[in-house]
Amino acid sequence: MATNTIPRDDNQVPFQNIDSFGIVRVAPTAFDGGTAGARGDDGGTNDPFTLFTVTGDVLVRIFGVCTVDLVSDGGGTLEVGVTGNTALLIAQSTATAIDANEIWNDTTPAIGDTLANITGPFVIPNGLDIIESVGTADITAGNIYYICLWRPLSRDGSVVAAV
């Protein structure tokens, strides 16, 4: 006997078409990589930093919105992905190239963008959480919040903000 595999939202209402994405926003605290264990501390206890908690299998598109220029004296890099593929969702970018009011969804952040230019959609299987990873050097200042457009692929598929 076949089971019902029609994707549903949190209220168990079936999604009607591929354009029906849930929207989750996460706004972490500012980067402060000069402080041990803070967001932006390369290799610290919050690197990687969990942005979204995922259950089941989901389809996602994600982008960051920079609110304050990122600062790194040592050429710090930033990427968004999952354990085992930390640059899956947003490719590794030089932190200082990400400035206020820019949409960050690839290696060339820009002010404004279209949904068609947001990379993905990507399949995230087995509840792999979405993480932000710092590399090369600390990111000592700046801030980015993230928007995740998601859709369940399994009955238990869900995405929620981790912070």
Residue pairs with C-beta under 8 A, 6 or more apart in sequence:
3 155
4 155
5 155
6 14
6 15
7 14
7 15
7 151
7 152
7 153
7 157
8 14
8 15
8 152
8 155
9 15
9 20
9 22
9 152
10 22
10 158
15 151
15 152
18 151
20 151
21 61
21 149
21 150
21 151
22 149
22 150
22 151
22 159
23 147
23 148
23 149
23 150
24 52
24 147
24 148
24 150
24 159
24 160
24 161
25 145
25 146
25 147
25 148
25 161
26 51
26 52
26 145
26 146
26 148
26 161
26 162
26 163
27 145
27 146
27 163
28 39
28 49
28 51
28 132
28 143
28 144
28 145
28 163
29 38
29 39
29 143
29 163
30 39
30 68
30 141
30 142
30 143
31 38
31 39
31 40
31 70
31 71
31 139
31 140
31 141
31 142
31 143
32 38
32 39
32 40
32 41
32 140
32 141
33 39
33 40
33 41
33 42
33 44
33 72
33 76
33 134
33 137
33 138
33 139
33 140
34 41
34 138
34 140
35 41
36 44
36 45
37 44
37 45
37 46
38 44
38 46
39 46
39 49
39 132
40 47
40 76
40 134
40 138
40 139
40 140
41 47
41 134
41 138
42 76
42 134
42 135
42 136
42 137
42 138
42 139
43 134
47 133
47 134
48 83
48 86
48 131
48 132
48 133
48 134
49 131
49 132
49 133
49 134
50 129
50 130
50 131
50 162
50 163
51 80
51 129
51 130
51 131
51 132
51 146
51 148
51 161
51 162
51 163
52 129
52 130
52 146
52 148
52 159
52 160
52 161
52 162
53 129
53 159
53 160
53 161
53 162
54 124
54 127
54 128
54 129
54 130
54 157
54 158
54 159
55 127
55 156
55 157
55 158
56 126
56 127
56 152
56 153
56 154
56 155
56 156
56 157
56 158
57 123
57 124
57 125
57 126
57 152
57 153
57 154
57 157
58 123
58 124
58 150
58 151
58 152
58 153
58 154
58 157
58 158
58 159
59 120
59 121
59 122
59 123
59 124
59 150
59 151
59 152
59 153
60 89
60 120
60 121
60 122
60 124
60 130
60 148
60 149
60 150
60 151
60 159
61 115
61 118
61 119
61 120
61 121
61 122
61 148
61 149
61 150
62 80
62 89
62 90
62 105
62 118
62 120
62 130
62 146
62 147
62 148
62 149
63 90
63 103
63 104
63 105
63 113
63 118
63 146
63 147
64 80
64 90
64 98
64 103
64 104
64 105
64 144
64 145
64 146
64 147
65 102
65 103
65 104
65 144
65 145
65 146
65 147
66 98
66 99
66 100
66 101
66 102
66 103
66 104
66 109
66 142
66 143
66 144
67 100
67 101
67 143
67 144
67 145
68 100
68 141
68 142
68 143
69 96
69 98
69 99
69 100
69 141
69 142
70 76
70 78
70 95
70 96
70 98
70 99
70 139
70 141
70 142
70 144
71 95
71 96
71 139
71 140
71 141
71 142
72 94
72 95
72 96
72 136
72 137
72 138
72 139
72 140
73 137
73 138
73 140
74 136
74 137
74 138
75 94
75 96
75 136
75 137
76 94
76 95
76 96
76 134
76 135
76 136
76 137
76 138
76 139
77 92
77 93
77 94
77 95
77 134
77 135
77 136
78 92
78 93
78 95
78 98
78 132
78 133
78 134
78 135
78 139
78 144
79 86
79 87
79 90
79 91
79 92
79 93
79 132
79 133
79 135
80 86
80 87
80 88
80 89
80 90
80 130
80 131
80 132
80 133
80 146
81 87
81 88
81 89
81 90
81 130
81 131
81 133
82 88
82 89
82 124
82 128
82 129
82 130
82 131
83 128
83 129
83 131
84 128
86 131
86 133
87 133
88 122
89 119
89 120
89 122
89 130
90 104
90 105
90 106
90 119
91 106
91 107
92 107
92 135
93 104
93 106
93 107
93 109
95 134
95 139
95 142
97 107
97 108
97 109
98 104
98 109
98 142
98 144
99 109
101 111
102 109
102 110
102 111
103 109
103 110
103 111
103 112
103 113
104 144
105 113
105 117
105 118
105 119
106 117
106 119
118 149
121 149
121 151
123 153
124 130
129 162
130 148
130 159
132 146
148 159
150 157
150 159
151 157
152 158
